[in-house]
Amino acid sequence: MTKPGFFTRFTSRASAILGRGWVFVTALGIVLAWGVSGPIFGFGDTWQLVINTGTTVVTFLMVFIIQNTQNRDNLALNLKLDEILKHLDLDESELLGAEDQSDEALEEQKDQVQNGES
């Protein structure tokens, strides 16, 4: 097994840290402190720009961390499910590799599964 690259290690660690409750409480505290400081700064343009810029930058960077983490988790889950299907002798199933099928094909298979068809 190969060692994960820097970005993978970074996003795994970042998502583990940033997904904790204390990070949310800290972010909430920052927003509350910013709101309370409004009267001190006269609710000016710079005061508003600080929170807008900060939240935009954080959101932009978090999108990449979340997407990378979800891509890896989704791939690992698909590999595990494929292995289960193989061990259940269902490796000829059309569901094997379903993540590579078109949306229409997946909808059709969903309807078949829900209607009890094979």
N, C-alpha and C positions, 0 to 999 in steps of 0.2 A: 504494500500500500504506500502510495506516495504521500509525502508531507504536504499539507495544504499551503498555498501561497500566502504572501503577506496580506493581501486584500481579504482573503477568506478568513484568515485568523483575526484580522482587525474587525471585520463585520460581525463575526461570531461573538467576539468579546464585547464589542460595542452594543449589539442587540441584547446580550445577556445583562449588561449593566443598565442600559437605557430602558429596559422593560420592567424595572423594579419600581416599587411603590414610592420609595423615597425620591426618585428622580421626578416623578409626577408632582409630588408635594413641593419639591424645590422649584419646579417650573411654575406651579401655581403661586408660590411665594414671590417669585420674580414678577409675575403679572400683577399680583396684588400690590407689591411695592411700587411698581410703575404707576398703577392707578392712583395710589395714595399720593405719589409725588406730583400728580397733575396740578394741583393748586400751587405748589411751590414753583413750578416752571410755567405757570399761567396757561396750561393746556395748549402750549404753542406748537408750531409746526415741527420744530426739532424734537420736542417731547414725543410727538406722535411718530416721527420718523424713526426714532430709536426702537420702539417696539415693532413697527412694521418691518424694518430692515432685519432686526434680530429674528423674528419669527419666520420671515421669508428664507433667510439663510439656513436656519435650523431645519425647516421643512424640506428645503431643497436637498440638503445632505442626508436627511433621514430617509427620503424616498429611495436612495441608492442602497442604504444599509438594509432597509426592510425588503426591497426587491431581491437583493443578493441572498439574504437569509431565506426568503420564501422560495426562491428558485432551487436552492440547495435542498431544503426540506421537501419540496415537491418531488425532486428527482430521487431523493433517498426513499421516499414513500412509494413512488412508482416502482423502483427497483425491488423493494421488499414485497409489494403486492404481486409483481410479476413472478418472483421466486415462489411465493405461496401458490399461485396458479399452477406453476410447473410441478410443484410437489403434490398437488392435488390431481395431477394428470389432466389438467385443463389447459395445457400449453397450446392446444390447437384452437382455443377459444378466440373469438373475435375481439374479446376485451383485452387480450394481451397486446400491449402497445397502443391502447386506446388514446393515449395523450397525443399521438401523432395523426389522428384522424380529423376529418373536417367537422365543423360544427353540425352540419346536416346529418352526417353519419352517426355522430354521437347522440343527437336527438332521436334518430331512428332506433338506435340500440336502447336508449332509455325507454322509449315507448314499448319495445319488445320485452324488456325486463319487467316493466311495470305491469304489462298485460300477461305475464307468465309464459311468454313464447320463448323458444330457444333460438 
